[in-house]
Amino acid sequence: MEGEVWWELIESARAAAGDRADDRDPPDDPLPAALTDRLTALEPREIAAFTLWTIDRTDCAYRYPLWNAAYLIEGGCGDDGFMDFRDGLILLGRKTFGEAVREPDSLAELEVVGRMAREESGWIGYQALNAPIREAYLRLTGETRTLEAALESGLATTTRPRRPFGENWDPENPEETRRRLPRLSALFLA
């Protein structure tokens, strides 16, 4: 699967979710089901390839500056929380994902982040992007064992990051955070 096809599937699911595509908080979030529906139109091997691209994108976003932005937005962010954040960031679409990886402070422009800063409803993260993937595979094949085997095989030749990329700083240091994430700091450290 090519990266373009992978993003087209994400964007197609976002289009189906409509105006609710940017917030994972509501209990009846339509985006995961829309993604599952799109994935069930694929062959099992294509779902495995989609999963490998998903892992590649979450690894690409494994960066300290983005993690510190997530820490600020969410009022703290550990390992599992940052995985959820990156999964949710993928669901925000190609443009938002790319901008956030390059410049995490760009997240200040998102409506959902503004609501979170005002302590209204909203959440960027999505717990376990592999859930809609596994559900689609299960619907097609009746099992997920072969998906796990395909992923193990595909990841055997991949070097995954052991630690986040980029320069780190103490996200509890408000001066340093204001310097590095000025727009997000204006929302969350006022």
Secondary structure, DSSP 8 states (H G I E B T S, - for coil): --HHHHHHHHHHHHHHHGGGTT---STT-SHHHHHHHHHTTS-HHHHHHHHHHHHHHHHHT-BHHHHHHHHHHHT---HHHHHHHHHHHHHT-HHHHHHHHH-GGGGGG-HHHHHHHTT-S-----S-THHHHHHHHHHHHS-SHHHHHHHHHHHTT----SS-BS----TT-HHHHHHH-HHHHHHH--
